[in-house]
Amino acid sequence: MVSLRPIILVEDNPDDERLTLRSLRRSQVTNPILIARNGEEALNLIFNTQPLPLVVLLDLKLPKLNGLDVLRAIRANAQFKTLPVVVLTSSSEEPDIIESYNLGANSYVRKPVDFEEFAQAVTQLGLYWALINEAIPRDHPRK
């Protein structure tokens, strides 16, 4: 039996974490979800997870190491250049958006303030990355 590749959620806000988990489960995403609550935990989890995660949902405003620094470290490591990273943040600041894409983010999604809109955005993200997107093959060698 082939196990599903995990989704890594990097989120320091417990309410956003719970809502994201609930929304992913409601949309019937069955991939394991691994959680990091600060930037250092995120890099440790990302660099040590086997198989390669399906996608990383990355907040920008994190303790210890911010999300842009996490993204920078991911893209600096040749083994993780193809790892999909979606910035999922409350920031709508233009410099954050531009820098995220310059550093290699695959998508930038602003967290809606409204509960239902937030849940819907996460549901759509989950469905896209877990069911619609054609991921790089799991046995593709990391270079």
C-alpha positions in Angstrom: 0.0 0.0 0.0 1.3 3.4 -0.9 1.2 5.9 1.9 0.2 9.5 1.1 2.8 12.2 1.2 2.4 14.6 4.2 1.3 18.2 4.1 3.4 20.4 6.3 1.5 23.3 8.0 3.7 26.0 9.5 1.5 28.1 11.7 2.0 29.7 15.1 -1.6 30.8 15.7 -3.5 28.0 17.5 -6.9 29.2 16.1 -5.6 29.3 12.5 -4.0 25.9 13.0 -7.3 24.4 14.2 -9.3 26.0 11.5 -6.9 24.9 8.8 -6.9 21.3 10.1 -10.7 21.2 10.2 -11.0 22.7 6.8 -8.6 20.2 5.2 -10.4 17.3 6.9 -13.8 18.6 5.8 -12.6 18.7 2.2 -11.6 15.0 2.6 -7.9 15.6 2.3 -6.5 12.4 3.9 -2.8 13.1 3.7 -1.0 13.2 7.1 -0.6 16.8 8.3 2.6 17.6 10.1 2.7 20.9 12.1 5.5 23.3 12.9 4.9 26.2 15.1 8.0 28.3 14.4 10.5 28.7 11.6 13.2 26.5 13.2 10.7 23.6 13.7 9.6 24.1 10.1 13.1 23.7 8.6 13.8 20.7 10.9 10.5 19.0 9.8 10.8 19.9 6.1 14.4 18.7 5.8 13.8 15.5 7.8 10.4 14.3 6.5 10.4 11.2 4.3 8.9 10.9 1.8 9.2 14.5 0.5 6.2 16.5 1.7 3.4 17.1 -0.9 3.3 20.8 -0.1 4.2 23.2 2.7 1.6 25.8 3.8 3.8 28.5 5.3 2.8 31.5 7.4 5.2 34.5 7.2 4.9 35.9 10.7 6.6 33.2 12.8 8.7 33.1 16.0 12.4 32.2 15.9 12.8 32.4 12.1 10.2 34.2 9.9 8.5 32.6 6.9 10.6 34.4 4.3 13.8 33.1 6.0 12.3 29.6 6.0 11.5 29.9 2.3 15.0 31.2 1.6 16.5 28.2 3.3 14.3 25.8 1.5 15.2 27.2 -1.9 18.9 27.3 -1.0 18.9 23.6 -0.6 19.1 21.8 -4.0 17.2 18.8 -2.6 14.1 21.0 -2.0 14.0 23.3 -5.0 10.9 21.4 -6.4 9.0 21.3 -3.1 5.8 23.2 -3.5 5.5 26.0 -0.9 2.3 28.0 -0.5 2.5 31.2 1.6 -0.6 31.2 3.7 -0.5 34.4 5.7 -2.5 37.4 6.9 -0.1 39.8 5.3 -1.3 41.6 2.2 1.8 43.9 2.2 3.2 44.2 -1.3 6.8 43.7 -0.2 5.9 40.4 1.4 4.1 39.2 -1.8 7.0 40.3 -4.1 9.7 38.8 -1.8 7.8 35.5 -1.5 7.6 35.0 -5.2 11.2 36.2 -5.7 12.3 33.5 -3.2 10.4 30.8 -5.1 6.9 30.5 -3.5 4.5 28.6 -5.7 1.5 30.6 -4.5 0.6 33.4 -2.1 -2.7 33.2 -0.3 -3.9 35.9 2.1 -5.9 34.5 5.0 -9.3 36.0 5.0 -10.4 37.5 8.3 -13.9 36.0 8.0 -14.2 32.5 9.5 -16.2 31.0 6.6 -14.0 32.6 3.9 -10.9 31.3 5.7 -12.3 27.8 5.8 -13.3 28.0 2.1 -9.8 29.2 1.1 -8.1 26.4 3.0 -10.6 23.8 1.5 -9.7 25.0 -2.0 -6.0 24.9 -1.3 -6.3 21.4 0.1 -8.3 20.1 -2.8 -5.9 21.7 -5.3 -2.6 20.4 -3.8 -3.8 17.0 -2.7 -6.1 16.1 -5.6 -5.8 18.3 -8.6 -2.1 19.2 -8.8 0.2 16.7 -10.5 3.0 16.4 -7.9 6.6 15.5 -8.8 6.9 11.7 -8.5 7.7 10.5 -5.0 10.7 8.5 -6.2 12.2 11.4 -8.1 15.7 11.7 -6.8 16.6 14.9 -4.9 19.5 16.6 -6.6 
